[in-house]
Structure formats: structure tokens, C-alpha cells
Amino acid sequence: MADEIRFKTYEAPFNADTFFWTEPAPRSGGFRSLKAYQNYIARMRDVPRYFDDQIANMRAGLKRGYSVPRIVVKDRDKTIEPYFAADKANPFYGPFAAMPPSIPADQQAQLKAEGDKVIQQSVIPAYRKLHTFIQKEYMTQARTTLAAEAEPDGKAFYQSQIENYTTLSLTAEQIHQMGLKEVARISAEMEATKAATGFKGDMPAFLKFLRTDPQFYPKTPQELLGFSAYVAKRMDGKLAETIGFLPRRRFSIIPVPPNLAPIYTGGRGGLESCMMNTYDLPSRPLYTLTALTLHECNPGHAFQAAVAQEALHRPEFRRSAGFSGYGEGWALYMEWLGTKLGLYDTPYENFGRLSYEIWRASRLVIDTGIHHYGWSREKAQQYLRDHTALSEHEIETEIDRYIAWPGQALAYKLGEMMIRQKRAEAEAALGAKFDQRNFHDAILALGSVPLPVLEKRLDQFIADGGVNKPGWNPALPEYEKAPTP
């Protein structure tokens, strides 16, 4: 967006858990063709130039007082170190270990030799240079303030970030009050769910019980990954009654790479795979994993991204476009929909879902608290500690994420609130004619759009009697034969 150029956000090109230096190396697997490997080697050869540009931008940001806050830069230099390895432990070697048999052996050998040379002579020195810069310059010169409004032209900058991520014209004050109301509403539901577990103590005692009792935590990474995979597969059995158009593409469930895991979120989903964090298992409760899998994997981010990619009659930029309010709103709505589909087996799992929902509502309070009202890191952590069942490790990584990424955390709850409101309106207006498959298709077929556009589309869905007119979905063959919707 234009405001990103106006405020020169490219001068702070990373945050607490998302780094430009982890992007050039694929996370898993190889490539399908000779040309793809040639492109990969060319990309590796360009890493020094790319990093030099980023360093120049970061220096410009430091000079004018614009940077990632110093407190959340701490230890992020460690995520660069795996790329120093001169052997196959270096992530850049990964694609060369999984070359397809369609590439002749002599060409494979040539590609491996060329790749090795580029990694040794270009990639590793570039990462060492970046590491020195982050340690010696950035970590010592980055700002000590937390609030986005403390940066140059801060009030206008934070408002632009709110509008960028939510696509709504709301002020920080309005969002803060909305968050407080949602936290109060969800807190009452959490009390009722606690009672359903049979626990006799108060809420602080219950949260301590959930955070410390071994029964709620996986013993091995495979147990965590297997639980998530089971939830995703159970959801597969519900898709036919939930969504009309089902994409062909599938996703994998993989662990977060070791170099990212210590400072990464519990999970993150996308087109290729869902990454679940298996680092520090005593901080990864199973009672939240059903909600997390529905959000990140199926039918949340991975599913929605597949539908978007298969809309072949939509322009490429539209298939890849991402508006946080739409995508995160859909994924959080899917967590709630799991209650309608019978996917939460125990009151503990439903409490985990509510803990995730109040976590997202708390973000409305915390993000605006930090960046508008000047909250400290400790105050933000305590607010999350008081209202959710998140582990201490998760609380720390999440608050650091909000500090480093102003505005992004607001999109989730605001998007979900709008979708749930429109569903309630559709159910009331349509009665027995309401079909959730049509409702969900209307959302997914639109592709990622600003929330006001989605709201207008769902109003039209209700006015049309809860049906999607011919040509509604550009992923379907009949789309090209139908009038443009």
C-alpha cells in the first residue's frame, strides 16, 4: 500500500518472528525441474546484493529513529547462525538432497557442484556479514521505546497500520473499547466451561492447573504433530457438510524449523504446509491444538489459500492477494465453527478454544495498549497471563510479536466478529433456507478482499435468498460460461 512507502516500513524489514533472511532457502523438499534449480542457484548468487540492500535500508531507519524495538531484537541474531554451516546442515543444501529422477545424473552432479560453490562463496559470507551488522549495529542502536506512536510521525503511522491490517476506519480508542467488551463476554463463557470440567477452584487456580498438569502436554514431537494431523483429518470428514467447493490441493503438517522454533508462534499455516511448533513441549498444550489446527490448517489458512490458488480465471495478483482481516477473520471463525461440527471432544478443548478466542480479543486491548496508550512489555504480558491459558513461553513470544508488528494482531477478531455477525443475520433472515455451504462459498469465492467488500458481498448473499448465482466461483468450470458476477 502507498502508506508503506510513505512511512518507509521497508527500513525495518523484519519483526519478532518473521525474517527476510529465512526466506531465500526453501523450508522443505526440492524442485521439479532443471530450470527451477538454475533459478534457485541464481537466487542464491543474488543473496549478497539483497542483504546489502536490506542493511542499507536498516541503517537509514536507525538514523531517523525508526526500527524494530531493541527488546524484541534480542536473540534474533541466533536465527542467522544455521546458515553459517559449511556442510549439509545449512538449509540451502536441502533442495539438492531431494532432486527428482527426471533430471539426468550428470546434470544433477553439475547442479550440486555449482550450488555448493555459490553457497560457500556467496551465501555463507553474506549471512556472516548480516550477522555482524545485526549484532554490532542494529542490536545496539535500535530504539528502546515500544509504541508505534513513539516513532517518527507515530500517530499517523499507527493509524495507517490499523487501516492496513483491518481495512477498517477505526481509531485505536474504538478498538480498545471493543476489545474490553469482547474480553468480558468471553470471560463469562470461560467460567461456564470451567464449571463443566468439574474443577472446584477459581479461574486463576484453573489456569495454573492447565499450565502445569502433565496430562495436558505432549511427551514427544510426534504426539503433537499426530494430534494436529488427526484433527485435520477429522475435519476432512466434515467438509462436505460445511463447504460446497473443495479444492484439489493438499497440505502437509511439519514442525517449525529448529532455527525459528524458540521464538516462533505455536503454529502457522499456508498453501504448502502447516508448521506446528514442537520446541519446548511443556509449553505446547494439547487442549489448544484443535483450535490451532482448524485455524492454521483445515479449513483455515491452508484450505483458504488452496481455494484462492485454484481460482484460475482470477488474475494472478488476486489469487495471491492477502488482506489480514479477511484471512485471519476466516481462520478464527473456523475455530468457532468447530463447536458446531462437534470437533471439541472435552470441556478442556473447548476451554482451549475460548482461551484462543479471548487471546484474539485481548490483542485488541494489548496492541492498542502498547502502541497508543504506552503500555509496558510487562503490563501487556500480565494482561495476557490474566485472561488466557497460554503458557509463559507463548505469552512472551506473542507479546514480542505485537510489539514488533503494530496493527497486525487487530485483524483476527475484527474479521471474525464481522463474519459471525453476518452469519447470524443470514440465519435470522433466511431461516430454514440458510445453508452454511452456500454462506462459506460466498466468502471463499470472493478471494481475499477488504472487510467492507466482504460485508457488502454477504449482504448481497442474504438479499439473494442465501444462494450463489451462476458464475459465483471462478474456480469452477462453468464460471467462464456465465456472466461476470
Protein Blocks (a to p, Z undefined) as FASTA:
>chain_A
ZZlmmnommlmgccfkbcfklmmpcfbdcdfbfklmmmmmmmmmmmmmmmmmmmmmmmmm
mmnopacdfklmgoklmmmmmmmpcbfklmklmmmmmccfklcfklmmmmmmmmmmmmmm
mmmmmmmmmmmmmmmmmmmmpcfbfblklmghklmmmmmmmmmmnopacdfklmmmmmmm
mmmmmmmmmmmmmmmnopabdfklmmmmmmmmmklpcfbfklmmmmmmmmmmmmmmmmmm
mbmbdcfbdcddddddfklmmmmcfbdcdfkbccddfehkllmcfklmmmmmmmmmmmcf
mmmmmmmmmmmmbcfklmmgccfklmmmmmmmmmmmmmmnopafbfklmmmmmmmmmmmm
mmmmmmmmmmmnopafklmmmmmmmmmccdfklmmmmmmmmmmmghjlmmmmmmmmmmmm
mmmmmmmmnmmmpcfklmmmmmmmnopadfklmmmmmmmmmmnoopacehkamkbmklmm
pccZZ
